[in-house]
Amino acid sequence: MVDWTKFYSREYGVQYTSLALRALSDEAKNFVPYTFYNQLFAPDNKNEACFISASDWAKLTAAIHSKYTSTLENLDTFQSTFVKLGEEYVRIARDIAGGNLIDISNQELKNKYLKYQKTLLNYGAFVYMLHVVNEFVSESVKKLVDDKSQRIGKSDKSIEYIGVLIQPDEKASTLLLQEKLRNLGRDASEDDMKKLYDEFNWMACLDIHNRPWTYEQFVGNMKIMLSSNPDKKYGVSCDQASEELKLDPNEKELIVIARKLAYLKDARDDYRRKGVFFAQKMFEELGRRTKLTLEETSYLTEKEILDFLDYSKMPRKEIVVQRQTGFLVFFDDNHNIVCMEGNDMFFKLKELGILENQKQDIMIKGTPASRGYAKGRVSIVKGVGDLQKVNRGDILVAVTTHPDFVPAMKKAIAVVTDEGGLSSHAAIVSREFGIPCIVGTKNATHVLNDGDVVSVDANKGIVTIDSNKS
């Protein structure tokens, strides 16, 4: 039996989950220093959870550390390569969307599709490695700061120091949009809003089935942002923290790298979502030819798409629709991608031991990412469809957060996530807003329910249930 461990959970369709698996297989061996096939995606709490072999992941982590985190020079190489691949992915997706797709042949459309898939696979391989590299550097900074804080008798300020030292050195789109909106203020004109919309409307495109914001949705979100209370800021800057902690030149260089990686951790969504935004035109054309909606094309396998483009074999709509409620994607013994749904999926999950793997602890404890204390009503966000139910003063509890979560985060008085680390999107944005945040609880969305009243102690990383929803 494989030693399965849950890695992350997202609202992804079949297209992207299949590519995510392939990004750690031999197809990506030119980028990834250790490849393996013991990985899968399975339904989890209205999302798709990535399960991987714990022992294989440990070997991959060790190989990545050996290749990239052993020296500062290697870390610089990693960062530059990541940016290059991200920019290439967006460029190719934009090129594919250009021109008239309606009049090209199926074979020409196939060539565009495969080129897009290959580019996304290469970029996806580096997204996985960014997680490992960033986690290593963030934890190194945490250990350094905890030790230094204790030495100077300011252990109580450790979380604050860490927060300012690993904030991104540049603003990815999430923070850039906030900055531009803040500069415009509440008197922003319609022309101002239209310019912002043209620049940032792609931010909702997590995957093929997530359409861009409409102008009306965008304006509504921006009004929420503008009508919220001003952000609170930490009382110490990055330079002040470095001085108070008496960091030496090598330690300061580590901080520089940590801040660059924190930017990339946020910018990875910029590259991916822009790429999806442009590629949707190609998938809309695939949908037109296969008589499926854009959303439904997200749940086709690559084989089903190629079978149509090569042999005019129409995909079965009823199966595609069923996958929208949950699916299993994994490698078979011949290292081919297999997608299952319905009863076959549940039998296979039981055979793999995944269903038994998902038992949850009831204690909610994670990593303090933005200090503070809050008490309020829980609003569970398992996906973008739940964002509208978050009210002012709620405790936003989510699997993770993304750029399109920001208006809801602006209404919340605290954020708690199942996933993430010190430089995750939830951590970065919460620190920018000055609200308490706890990340990496693993179980908050499973244990808590809408309407529960909880206390969030983001100084200790603990969530306490004060009263359950009646």
MARZALO-458801 format. One line per 8 residues: their letters; for each residue x, y, z of C-alpha. Coordinates in steps of 0.25 Angstrom, whole numbers, plus 5000, padded with zeros to 4 digits. Example, Ala and Ser with C-alpha at 12.3 -4.5 7.8 and 13.67 -1.06 7.14 Angstrom:
as	5049/4982/5031 | 5055/4996/5029
This chain:
mvdwtkfy	5000/5000/5000 | 5005/5014/4996 | 5008/5023/5008 | 4998/5034/5003 | 4998/5048/5009 | 4989/5059/5005 | 4997/5071/4999 | 4987/5081/4995
sreygvqy	4973/5083/4990 | 4967/5092/4979 | 4955/5095/4970 | 4963/5089/4958 | 4956/5081/4946 | 4961/5069/4940 | 4970/5076/4930 | 4979/5083/4940
tslalral	4979/5072/4950 | 4984/5062/4940 | 4995/5072/4936 | 4999/5074/4950 | 5001/5059/4952 | 5010/5059/4939 | 5018/5071/4944 | 5025/5061/4954
sdeaknfv	5026/5049/4944 | 5037/5046/4935 | 5031/5055/4925 | 5037/5067/4933 | 5050/5060/4936 | 5058/5071/4929 | 5053/5080/4940 | 5049/5072/4952
pytfynql	5061/5065/4959 | 5053/5053/4964 | 5041/5048/4957 | 5030/5038/4962 | 5016/5033/4958 | 5010/5030/4972 | 5001/5042/4972 | 4986/5045/4969
fapdnkne	4975/5055/4971 | 4962/5051/4978 | 4949/5058/4982 | 4951/5065/4996 | 4941/5075/5002 | 4936/5080/4989 | 4950/5081/4983 | 4960/5072/4977
acfisasd	4971/5068/4987 | 4985/5064/4982 | 4990/5051/4989 | 5005/5047/4988 | 5014/5037/4993 | 5020/5043/5006 | 5033/5035/5003 | 5034/5039/4988
wakltaai	5031/5054/4992 | 5043/5053/5003 | 5052/5048/4992 | 5048/5059/4982 | 5049/5070/4994 | 5063/5065/4996 | 5067/5065/4982 | 5062/5080/4980
hskytstl	5069/5084/4993 | 5082/5078/4987 | 5080/5085/4973 | 5074/5099/4978 | 5075/5102/4992 | 5090/5098/4995 | 5095/5112/4991 | 5090/5126/4989
enldtfqs	5095/5125/4975 | 5086/5113/4972 | 5074/5120/4978 | 5076/5132/4969 | 5077/5122/4957 | 5063/5116/4961 | 5057/5129/4962 | 5061/5134/4949
tfvklgee	5057/5121/4942 | 5043/5121/4949 | 5041/5135/4943 | 5045/5131/4929 | 5036/5119/4929 | 5024/5127/4935 | 5026/5138/4924 | 5027/5128/4913
yvriardi	5014/5121/4918 | 5006/5134/4917 | 5013/5138/4904 | 5009/5125/4897 | 4995/5125/4903 | 4993/5139/4897 | 4999/5135/4884 | 4989/5123/4883
aggnlidi	4977/5132/4886 | 4981/5141/4875 | 4975/5140/4861 | 4962/5133/4856 | 4961/5119/4862 | 4948/5116/4856 | 4953/5114/4842 | 4965/5105/4845
snqelknk	4965/5090/4844 | 4965/5080/4855 | 4979/5077/4853 | 4983/5091/4854 | 4975/5093/4867 | 4982/5080/4872 | 4996/5086/4870 | 4992/5098/4877
ylkyqktl	4986/5090/4889 | 4998/5081/4890 | 5007/5093/4890 | 4999/5099/4901 | 4999/5087/4909 | 5014/5085/4908 | 5017/5099/4912 | 5008/5098/4924
lnygafvy	5014/5085/4928 | 5028/5091/4929 | 5023/5103/4937 | 5015/5094/4946 | 5028/5086/4949 | 5034/5099/4955 | 5022/5102/4962 | 5023/5089/4970
mlhvvnef	5038/5092/4973 | 5035/5107/4977 | 5027/5101/4988 | 5038/5093/4993 | 5049/5104/4991 | 5040/5115/4997 | 5036/5106/5009 | 5051/5103/5012
vsesvkkl	5055/5118/5012 | 5043/5123/5020 | 5045/5112/5031 | 5060/5117/5031 | 5056/5131/5033 | 5046/5127/5044 | 5057/5119/5051 | 5067/5131/5050
vddksqri	5057/5141/5055 | 5052/5133/5066 | 5066/5131/5071 | 5070/5145/5069 | 5057/5150/5076 | 5060/5142/5088 | 5074/5147/5089 | 5070/5161/5089
gksdksie	5059/5158/5099 | 5048/5161/5089 | 5042/5147/5087 | 5028/5154/5087 | 5031/5161/5074 | 5036/5149/5066 | 5023/5148/5058 | 5023/5163/5055
yigvliqp	5038/5162/5051 | 5036/5150/5042 | 5023/5156/5035 | 5031/5169/5031 | 5044/5161/5027 | 5037/5152/5017 | 5027/5161/5011 | 5029/5161/4996
dekastll	5040/5171/4991 | 5030/5174/4979 | 5015/5174/4978 | 5009/5163/4970 | 4995/5166/4964 | 4987/5164/4977 | 4995/5175/4984 | 4997/5183/4972
lqeklrnl	4982/5184/4970 | 4980/5188/4984 | 4990/5199/4983 | 4985/5205/4970 | 4971/5205/4976 | 4976/5211/4989 | 4982/5222/4981 | 4969/5225/4973
grdasedd	4961/5226/4986 | 4946/5226/4987 | 4945/5237/4976 | 4950/5227/4965 | 4943/5231/4952 | 4937/5221/4942 | 4949/5222/4933 | 4958/5219/4945
mkklydef	4950/5206/4948 | 4950/5202/4933 | 4965/5203/4932 | 4966/5195/4945 | 4956/5185/4939 | 4964/5183/4926 | 4977/5181/4934 | 4972/5171/4945
nwmacldi	4959/5164/4940 | 4967/5151/4938 | 4969/5150/4953 | 4957/5141/4954 | 4962/5130/4944 | 4967/5120/4954 | 4964/5109/4944 | 4957/5107/4930
hnrpwtye	4943/5106/4937 | 4945/5120/4944 | 4941/5131/4935 | 4947/5145/4936 | 4940/5155/4945 | 4929/5163/4938 | 4931/5178/4939 | 4919/5179/4948
qfvgnmki	4925/5168/4957 | 4938/5175/4957 | 4932/5189/4961 | 4924/5182/4972 | 4937/5176/4978 | 4945/5189/4977 | 4933/5196/4984 | 4935/5186/4995
mlssnpdk	4950/5189/4996 | 4948/5204/4996 | 4937/5204/5007 | 4945/5195/5016 | 4953/5200/5028 | 4967/5205/5025 | 4978/5195/5026 | 4986/5194/5039
kygvscdq	5001/5193/5038 | 5011/5187/5046 | 5019/5196/5055 | 5033/5192/5049 | 5039/5192/5035 | 5047/5182/5029 | 5060/5190/5031 | 5056/5193/5045
aseelkld	5054/5179/5048 | 5068/5175/5042 | 5074/5186/5050 | 5067/5182/5063 | 5071/5167/5061 | 5085/5171/5057 | 5085/5162/5045 | 5099/5160/5038
pnekeliv	5101/5161/5023 | 5099/5147/5020 | 5086/5147/5028 | 5082/5159/5021 | 5084/5152/5008 | 5075/5141/5012 | 5064/5151/5015 | 5066/5157/5001
iarklayl	5064/5143/4995 | 5052/5140/5004 | 5045/5153/5000 | 5048/5150/4985 | 5042/5136/4987 | 5030/5142/4994 | 5027/5150/4982 | 5028/5138/4973
kdarddyr	5019/5130/4982 | 5008/5141/4979 | 5013/5144/4965 | 5011/5129/4961 | 4996/5132/4961 | 4998/5143/4952 | 5005/5135/4941 | 4995/5123/4943
rkgvffaq	4982/5131/4942 | 4987/5140/4931 | 4990/5128/4923 | 4977/5121/4926 | 4970/5135/4923 | 4976/5135/4909 | 4975/5120/4907 | 4960/5120/4909
kmfeelgr	4958/5125/4895 | 4964/5111/4890 | 4955/5103/4900 | 4943/5111/4896 | 4946/5106/4881 | 4948/5092/4886 | 4935/5093/4893 | 4928/5098/4880
rtkltlee	4933/5087/4872 | 4930/5076/4883 | 4916/5083/4887 | 4921/5085/4901 | 4921/5098/4909 | 4934/5105/4913 | 4932/5100/4927 | 4930/5085/4922
tsylteke	4943/5085/4914 | 4951/5087/4927 | 4946/5073/4931 | 4951/5066/4918 | 4964/5057/4918 | 4975/5060/4908 | 4972/5047/4901 | 4957/5050/4899
ildfldys	4961/5064/4893 | 4971/5057/4884 | 4962/5046/4880 | 4952/5056/4875 | 4962/5065/4868 | 4969/5052/4861 | 4957/5043/4859 | 4944/5052/4861
kmprkeiv	4940/5043/4873 | 4930/5052/4881 | 4932/5052/4896 | 4921/5047/4905 | 4914/5059/4911 | 4907/5051/4922 | 4921/5046/4927 | 4927/5060/4927
vqrqtgfl	4915/5066/4935 | 4917/5055/4945 | 4931/5058/4947 | 4927/5072/4951 | 4923/5067/4964 | 4936/5059/4966 | 4946/5051/4959 | 4958/5042/4962
vffddnhn	4971/5044/4953 | 4983/5035/4955 | 4994/5027/4947 | 4991/5013/4943 | 5002/5002/4943 | 5007/5006/4930 | 5008/5021/4934 | 4996/5025/4926
ivcmegnd	4986/5036/4932 | 4973/5030/4936 | 4960/5038/4940 | 4949/5031/4947 | 4935/5036/4953 | 4923/5030/4959 | 4923/5016/4966 | 4936/5012/4959
mffklkel	4943/5024/4965 | 4938/5020/4979 | 4942/5006/4978 | 4956/5010/4973 | 4958/5020/4984 | 4955/5009/4994 | 4965/5000/4987 | 4975/5011/4988
gilenqkq	4973/5013/5003 | 4969/5028/5001 | 4956/5028/5007 | 4962/5023/5021 | 4973/5033/5019 | 4964/5045/5021 | 4960/5044/5036 | 4961/5058/5043
dimikgtp	4966/5063/5056 | 4957/5072/5064 | 4967/5081/5069 | 4970/5093/5061 | 4984/5098/5061 | 4993/5104/5051 | 5004/5114/5048 | 5002/5129/5052
asrgyakg	5004/5137/5040 | 4999/5150/5044 | 4998/5153/5059 | 4985/5157/5066 | 4973/5152/5073 | 4958/5152/5068 | 4945/5146/5071 | 4934/5145/5062
rvsivkgv	4924/5136/5053 | 4930/5126/5044 | 4928/5127/5029 | 4933/5114/5022 | 4939/5116/5008 | 4941/5103/5001 | 4942/5110/4987 | 4939/5123/4979
gdlqkvnr	4924/5120/4980 | 4924/5122/4995 | 4931/5136/4995 | 4918/5144/4994 | 4913/5139/5007 | 4924/5145/5015 | 4919/5157/5023 | 4926/5168/5030
gdilvavt	4932/5164/5043 | 4932/5149/5039 | 4944/5139/5042 | 4947/5135/5028 | 4951/5120/5028 | 4956/5114/5015 | 4964/5103/5009 | 4973/5113/5004
thpdfvpa	4972/5127/4998 | 4974/5133/4984 | 4974/5147/4977 | 4959/5146/4975 | 4957/5144/4990 | 4962/5158/4994 | 4949/5166/4994 | 4944/5155/5004
mkkaiavv	4956/5156/5012 | 4955/5171/5013 | 4941/5168/5020 | 4947/5158/5030 | 4953/5161/5043 | 4962/5149/5043 | 4966/5138/5033 | 4968/5123/5036
tdegglss	4973/5113/5025 | 4975/5098/5024 | 4987/5100/5015 | 4999/5110/5013 | 5011/5115/5020 | 5017/5128/5025 | 5018/5133/5010 | 5005/5128/5005
haaivsre	4994/5137/4999 | 4986/5137/5011 | 4998/5141/5020 | 5003/5152/5011 | 4989/5158/5009 | 4985/5157/5024 | 4998/5164/5028 | 4996/5175/5017
fgipcivg	4981/5177/5023 | 4986/5176/5038 | 4977/5165/5042 | 4980/5152/5049 | 4983/5140/5041 | 4986/5125/5044 | 4990/5116/5032 | 4993/5101/5031
tknathvl	4982/5096/5041 | 4979/5084/5031 | 4965/5083/5037 | 4958/5096/5039 | 4948/5095/5028 | 4945/5080/5032 | 4943/5083/5047 | 4936/5096/5047
ndgdvvsv	4923/5100/5041 | 4916/5113/5036 | 4911/5121/5048 | 4920/5115/5059 | 4926/5126/5068 | 4941/5124/5069 | 4953/5131/5076 | 4965/5132/5067
dankgivt	4978/5134/5074 | 4988/5137/5063 | 4999/5139/5073 | 4998/5125/5077 | 4992/5119/5065 | 4980/5113/5072 | 4965/5114/5068 | 4955/5111/5079
idsnks	4941/5108/5077 | 4932/5117/5087 | 4919/5112/5082 | 4914/5103/5071 | 4903/5107/5061 | 4890/5104/5067
